[in-house]
Amino acid sequence: MHAPAPSVSPVRLAFAGMLSMAVAMGIGRFVYTPILPGMMAALGQTTSEAGFIAASNYAGYLVGALIAGGGWAHGWERALSLASLALSTALCLAMALTDDFAAFLAIRFAAGVASAFVMVFLSSIVFAGLARLERSDLQWMHFGGVGVGIAASASMVALLALGTFGWRANWVGAAALSLAALVAVSLLLPRGGGQGGSAVKEPALDFTPALKRIVWAYGIFGFGYVVTATFLIAIVRENESGSVLEAVVWLVTGLAVIPSAFLWGLAARRWGLRPAFAIGCAVEGAGVMASVALGGMTGPLVGGILLGNTFVAITALGIQIGRNLAGPSPRKVLSVMTAAFGLGQIVGPVVAGIVADWTGGFFWPSVLAALALAVSAWLALSSKAAAQA
């Protein structure tokens, strides 16, 4: 193990991770949610078509995670992370320059690849750097970046909604926010002392029964959370609440994300990682059902708060459980779990979109999502017994 470089500040490293996750995840992946209703209305898209566009992004995320899992990138993590952030920025702009369905699919697929690269490569830099600096407690800042990006993009959408700007302006605004954060990350991310990865090639991952259950739980969780994460603002649009209130719901969701990894980290230290993961799934399931079962703005607001308070934190808890079970292969397990998560996300929007078109609303897709979260919670809890067997 190398001694940490004295010039590397753990807060600076965590803040670079926060801004990177804001670009790649909060904006690059999830800005589609508040922009989606305006696109559907302007372009005459069906819910199924919107679901396929979302699924294309998640398919790219899956492919990117699988590509990133090899040892080919050792030593190039920083360069690849910055290049992926730049690509995510450019692809936001590209969405504003077309109205072709096939082009949307291609652009969002590429954006998914970029976000997975950031998740794997930049997270490995941040996690390894903070571990060397004995400040792993700051990982919550890194994950909180998802909420920062969601909140920033929600504010941008709300401001543009006050004028006569259309959905294309939202994508241009997303690109502008991403570019500003990219510049900051390039200045903050250390060139040395914060690189991720081990000095030797990782051995093959040992898929124990416990690890298999956690991977399954993580993938099914990807299905469960993504239905509301994709269609929450479309649910608000069904209530005819107005574009500003739609952005408010998404803003509240983002603000709830920011402290969530820290708060659920405290819960995990009190109850254990697996129980915290399972309880988080239960809380999120309640939010999923509240978004469609409670009337008016109350349901989406409660759903947004509970979604924001849980989905990033559960992601972080799942990765921690996986890393604990992975032994000497932490990057490989991160890649496998990211891929499982991505597979769940691909299926989720497609199934939800088709069921929503069949049933005329989002109630039954939300029921399916809540059931998936319950299964994920059970698998996580049962993995402890599998580990002891």
Steps between C-alpha positions, in 0.01 A plus 500: 500500500631840406515786747247769416631804323499790748365741239179299453212636707233238575228767488627617161499141374147439630379830354644407159307174528185689595516725195583207273197304619291816458597511131495130413204390711296792633500677163630257238263222602214651696436836332292297253234461773394870529548560126304187401141636529578802280667278240206260499252784453699683232598193300186292553690214661322213671599384847646186344725707272614710795573176688710369213707821495560464874584131457751586228687715750503215748612256232797728438563500874505119498740482205723767652515314831599176327771676297634680805532178698825385339848599611575680172445847648749480787687832524256675266212544745532877526522562126213263426285661770552851364444384140176330607380816677577700185308248289202518737501878463511484120221242486266724702547763230448241227153417639393857421608474136265225382144372528569159346408201716792287379741787570362532852563129556861527378577815697357369825680167451835682468415713804441179696846371407651829615318492834611141568862590427479785751331272755771233473818697426445818698344317793808278515719812516292658774446186709865390481626852568274553799594157636872585479431830672293318763193711420259246354232673706493766225363256241154643568610825330585306185158332487328824602609642166208317337266718705698814424460433129130421532436814706702722264328365190157526664567867581612556142184338361283708734668825396465419130135407558435861607575609144381367168791261457433148377653167585807562282605790722500262796758279333714804412477610864600153615807516275594843643474374858705193411772707335539724805531199729743327260737797516488490880565124511801530267651750745409311818579140409860426606748383240678282755428348837136450418513244224285194542571135451750264648858460389438142386233353277196386694427124513179351367193573709387216729120481462407362840129434577488820707651710222260350245204606713633851542555533124143381438368737769688787339370424152139464615537823697603665172164393354308613808638850540519597133126500429436795730839658423409505130130586509453702820456830316275335243285393797489864611407604144201263518373712791526813279698682768710719268863494392629704792350262755639209299846650543432557872431128549828414327685768701370352825611157378852628436525681833395179677784313326783723624512393870352153439824300472626659823174433688464142379868449578418581863211253482732233359745547786212456745312212333751350256535538123248235396216612732558863397484396133175310560336777703601750231326285238187490718500878545549553129220253423269709719600807302441325168144415603439844656584668168196339336270421794482841665309773319610837362854620560532316832572162342776610261659719771506215752616263226776740396624551856508128578656417162770762547562397859563137404607410148856639504555385858382147416736507202788590732404239760476230235846583367642487853345156559638381167849635571499323838420171325739550208828444681792614283280597200326829595497647149370182343210482745424869438481427129283187544259674735481807277419269210226321699359836602508611138316188384221566748479859378467390138203277573328744738409793272401270211267289715364808679439685173318207339288432810421872534380511138291184555342616826483873433713610795793434729323320787570142390858572388556643848354186660751291303781729612398476867487119477849496347632711789349252747677210324827694504467559874440128561800396290728741686390370839525135394854553368625513860381144562656396169831651609490303826402171334 
